[in-house]
Amino acid sequence: MDKMWEKTSVVVQSTKEDGTARKRSFNNIAEKATDEQLQSFGGLVAQLTGEATDKVTVNVTTALA
């Protein structure tokens, strides 16, 4: 069976200063994005929001042909 990439998305989980947890989803991530690029993206979200990034989750969807 062949696997065919369909899409990649990223979920960045962060915590606000008051302790409230927050999840932000980003779709249409490039197929060949590296772990380092995705970690850097999580850091960028932290800089833009002023909230500490707790976790970056990558979801890859593939189809079996």
C-alpha positions in Angstrom: 0.0 0.0 0.0 1.2 3.5 -0.8 0.7 6.4 1.6 -0.1 9.8 0.1 0.2 13.0 2.2 -2.9 15.0 2.4 -2.4 17.7 5.0 -0.5 18.8 8.1 -1.8 20.9 10.9 -0.2 22.2 14.2 -1.8 22.8 17.6 0.1 25.2 19.9 -0.9 24.9 23.5 -0.1 27.8 25.8 -0.9 29.2 29.2 -1.9 32.7 30.0 -0.5 34.6 33.0 -3.8 33.9 35.0 -3.2 30.1 34.4 -5.8 29.7 31.7 -4.9 27.1 29.1 -5.3 27.9 25.4 -5.1 25.9 22.2 -4.5 27.5 18.8 -4.8 25.5 15.6 -2.9 26.3 12.3 -3.7 24.4 9.1 -2.0 24.1 5.7 1.5 23.5 7.1 4.0 22.5 4.5 4.5 18.8 3.9 8.2 18.8 4.6 8.3 21.1 7.6 11.1 20.0 10.0 10.8 19.6 13.7 13.1 22.6 14.2 10.8 24.8 12.1 7.7 23.7 14.0 9.4 24.4 17.3 10.4 27.8 16.1 6.9 28.4 15.0 5.7 27.6 18.5 8.2 30.1 19.8 7.0 32.7 17.4 3.4 32.2 18.6 4.7 32.7 22.2 6.4 36.0 21.2 3.3 37.3 19.4 0.8 36.4 22.2 3.0 37.0 25.2 2.0 33.5 26.5 4.3 30.7 27.3 4.1 27.8 24.8 3.6 24.5 26.7 3.3 22.0 23.8 3.3 21.9 20.0 1.4 19.0 18.5 1.7 18.1 14.8 -1.1 16.2 13.0 -0.3 14.6 9.7 -3.1 13.2 7.6 -2.2 10.5 5.0 -4.4 8.5 2.6 -3.7 4.8 1.9 -3.9 4.1 -1.8 
